[in-house]
């Protein structure tokens, strides 16, 4: 298993069973000590937090355990996403619970997210959550964060343009780009994770050093960061985040898109016709990809119905108000995206795989608001859309995709949603 595999497996486990790591990052509590639950605060602090919630009037549940809060409830639910689904069904669109001894607020509809999301925010909530799990804390002031975000986005754009031919070559060899997503639960796991993290960081540090002050014929992502006014740690962190997030998001988007296409002959036929009309027998190019509108709708619907990234988070930096509820300063606010993406009030027939729903401009605006499209789209997802479009363009021109009779694909909700077991398909040649 590669270094990226090990790191993402461990981070997924952290979101399921060690969510207090996230709290530590967002609330500035620092890195937890070995064998120590984050924060050993007094009963007085618990009472103050309860008072804060009571004053705010936010509905929710009380801590199951004094030290761990509702962490046992999350574990018993199977995942944070499944816990939030149940919580929002019981209490409505704005709910509260406890990570350890910290109050957490979760938002579960488009309407309440609109009241909270600030389009001028420079930090992406998914990237921020991933940084917290890696314990990266080099974020600067608003100006520095804006600069880093621009460098990051430019790096993705330029590296895609420079390496498009290579990308096409990779996906022409069908199947070699998939990650297995397996989760090894043996006792050596922690050591393997730490070794993988050190290995990947060592490789990235070497590449950063090699790229500094030199010109190369082929542009890669790191070049954009190296050319900006960032220190080595900032370059390392941003490169690590992109490497991890783009790999796993791309792999899962490819997997889910293929799985969902096998369930609908009509969608597959329509996608093939668009690809044939736009590309003909010619090559796939970045310019042609922009014309594959229905393909983009298929990918948007894949993200939605798979609940690809079911949770993201922000720290409430100033006191805020959602509907009638006051959210105290320094409260951790979760965006329950997995709940929002299947809310029937926003998505009619929410469990149906229906790419045509994204023909509606208002639906696309909502999707953009959630960070899955348009100006709010994270760079890793933009990269994943491009790679998956190339993959589907290659596959659909050659093959019919068919489901395996009797196969039931169960979902595992982590940082990025995957199937619990391997998902299989069958294929037949188009020509």
TARAVEN-V983565 format. One line per field, one symbol per residue. ss: DSSP state (a for helix, b for strand, c for the rest). phi: phi as a letter, one per 40 degrees, with the letter a starting at -180 (. if undefined). psi: psi as a letter, one per 30 degrees, with the letter a starting at -180 (. if undefined). A space follows every 50 residues. Layout:
# TARAVEN-V983565
ss->???
phi->???
psi->???
This chain:
# TARAVEN-V983565
ss->ccaaaaaaaaaaaaaaaccaaaaaaaccccccccccccccccaaaaaaaa aaaaaacccbccccbcccbcaaaaaaaccaaaaaaaaaaaaccbbbbbbc cbbbbbbccaaaaaaaccccccccaaaaaaaaaacccccccaaaaaaaaa aaaaaaaaaaaacaaaaaaaaaccccccccccccccccaaaaaaaaaaaa aaaaaaaaaaacccccccccaaaaaaaccccaaaaaaaaaaaaaaaaaaa aaaaaaaaaaacccaaaaaaaaaaaaaaaccccccaaaacccaaaaaaaa aaaaaacccccbbbbccccbbbccbbbccccbbbbcaaaacccccccccc ccccaaaaacaaaaaaaaaccccaaaccaaaaaaaaaaaaaaaaaaaabb bbbcccccccbbcccccbbcccccbbbbbcc
phi->.cdcdcccccccccccbbccccddcccgcgcccdfbcdgbcccdcccccc ccccccgccibcccbcccgbdcccccchacdcccdcccccbhcbbbabcf bbcbbbbbbccccdcbcbccccbcccccccccccgcbcdbcccccccccc ccccccccccccbcccdccccccdgcccccgcbcbcccdccccccccccc cccccccdccccgbbbcbcbdddccccccbcccccccccccccccccccc cccdcccccccccacccccccccccccccfbcccbdccdcccccdccccc ccdcccfdbcababcccbdbbbfcccbcdgccbccccccccbcccbbdfc cccbdcccccccccccccdcgbagccccdcccccdcccccdccccccbbc bbccdgcbccbbcbdbcbccbcbbbbbbcca
psi->kleeeeeeeeeeeefefhffeeeeeeggflkklkgkkkkilleeeeeeee eeeeefgklallkekeefbgeeeeeffeleeeeeeeeeeefafjllakjb gkkkkkkgleeeeefekjffkfkkeeeeeeeeffhkhgkbleeeeeeeee eeeeeeeeeeeegeeeeeeeffikffgkkfgljkglfgeeeeeeeeeeee eeeeeeeeeefkglklfkkleeeeeeflikleeeeeeeeeeeeeeeeeee eeeeeeeeeeeffjeeeeeeeeeeeeeefbgllkleeeeffieeeeeeee eeeeffhejfklllkjflklkjbgkkjlkgkkjkjieeeefgjffejkif gkjifffgfkeeeeeeeeefgglaffkkeeeeeeeeeeeeeeeeeffekk kklkkfkjjkkjjaekklkelkklllllke.
